[in-house]
Amino acid sequence: MRIQSLNQRDDAKKDDGSAVIELSGLELIALNNILSKVSKEAECRSEMLLKMTRVVHTANSIVQHGSLDKIDFHKMEELA
């Protein structure tokens, strides 16, 4: 994992801050697995958690397979 850039949070400007992070393929797989497990087990499925899980799952599928398949779309429906 490599941090490419960071923007510090600024409460006065109501800026949440942000980071650009580069992940290796294995790190992306690990993050996908963690988010998938947490989103399934979470008592309160927040919209932010679901969005993160969908985005990471999509990135993981494209990096691993080069595209999305029927299984990926089914997974996205589960997270909707």
Secondary structure as the mmCIF struct_conf table of DSSP 4:
data_model
#
loop_
_struct_conf.conf_type_id
_struct_conf.id
_struct_conf.beg_label_comp_id
_struct_conf.beg_label_asym_id
_struct_conf.beg_label_seq_id
_struct_conf.end_label_comp_id
_struct_conf.end_label_asym_id
_struct_conf.end_label_seq_id
STRN STRN1 ARG A 2 ASN A 7
STRN STRN2 ASP A 10 ASP A 10
TURN_TY1_P TURN_TY1_P1 ASP A 11 LYS A 14
STRN STRN3 ASP A 15 ASP A 15
STRN STRN4 SER A 18 GLU A 22
HELX_RH_AL_P HELX_RH_AL_P1 GLY A 25 GLU A 41
BEND BEND1 GLU A 43 CYS A 44
HELX_RH_AL_P HELX_RH_AL_P2 GLU A 47 HIS A 65
BEND BEND2 GLY A 66 SER A 67
HELX_RH_AL_P HELX_RH_AL_P3 LYS A 70 LEU A 79
#
